[in-house]
């Protein structure tokens, strides 16, 4: 049985905020010069931004379908 659920837009947004906090903390702690760490962190941020856009678009489409019914034609 698969108990893993798809994260909501709110979940992804919360994770993205934590990544931004991590980036700020890394800069304060002098890790900005660590290219590998910062590159991985920026990749994670970009992936979460893309996932957030996908989740929001899905939420909008789902809400529209619930309010108006399926598209015809």
C-alpha positions in Angstrom: 0.0 0.0 0.0 1.4 3.4 -1.0 0.9 5.8 1.9 2.9 8.6 0.3 0.7 11.5 -0.7 1.3 14.2 -3.3 2.4 17.4 -1.6 0.0 20.3 -1.8 0.9 23.7 -3.1 1.0 24.9 0.5 3.4 22.1 1.4 5.7 23.0 -1.5 5.6 26.7 -0.7 6.5 26.0 2.9 9.5 23.9 1.8 10.5 26.6 -0.7 10.5 29.2 2.1 12.7 26.9 4.2 15.1 26.7 1.3 15.3 30.5 1.0 16.0 30.6 4.8 18.7 28.0 4.3 20.2 30.1 1.5 20.2 33.2 3.6 21.8 31.4 6.5 24.4 29.8 4.2 25.4 33.3 3.1 25.6 34.6 6.6 27.7 31.6 7.7 30.1 32.1 4.8 29.0 29.1 2.7 28.3 31.3 -0.3 31.8 30.5 -1.6 31.1 26.8 -1.6 30.0 26.5 -5.2 28.9 22.9 -5.0 26.7 23.5 -1.9 25.2 26.7 -3.3 24.7 25.1 -6.7 22.8 22.2 -5.1 20.8 24.6 -3.0 19.9 26.8 -6.0 18.9 23.6 -7.9 16.6 22.6 -5.1 15.1 26.1 -5.0 14.5 26.0 -8.8 12.9 22.5 -8.6 10.6 23.6 -5.8 9.6 26.7 -7.7 8.7 24.6 -10.7 6.8 22.1 -8.6 4.9 25.0 -7.0 3.8 26.3 -10.3 2.7 22.9 -11.4 0.8 22.4 -8.1 -0.9 25.8 -8.3 -1.9 25.3 -12.0 -3.4 21.8 -11.1 -5.2 23.3 -8.1 -6.7 26.1 -10.4 -7.8 23.5 -13.0 -9.3 21.3 -10.4 -11.2 24.1 -8.8 -12.4 25.3 -12.2 -13.6 21.8 -13.0 -15.4 21.5 -9.7 -17.2 24.8 -10.3 -18.0 24.6 -14.0 -17.8 20.9 -14.8 -15.6 19.3 -17.4 -14.8 21.1 -20.6 -16.8 20.0 -23.7 -15.5 20.1 -27.2 
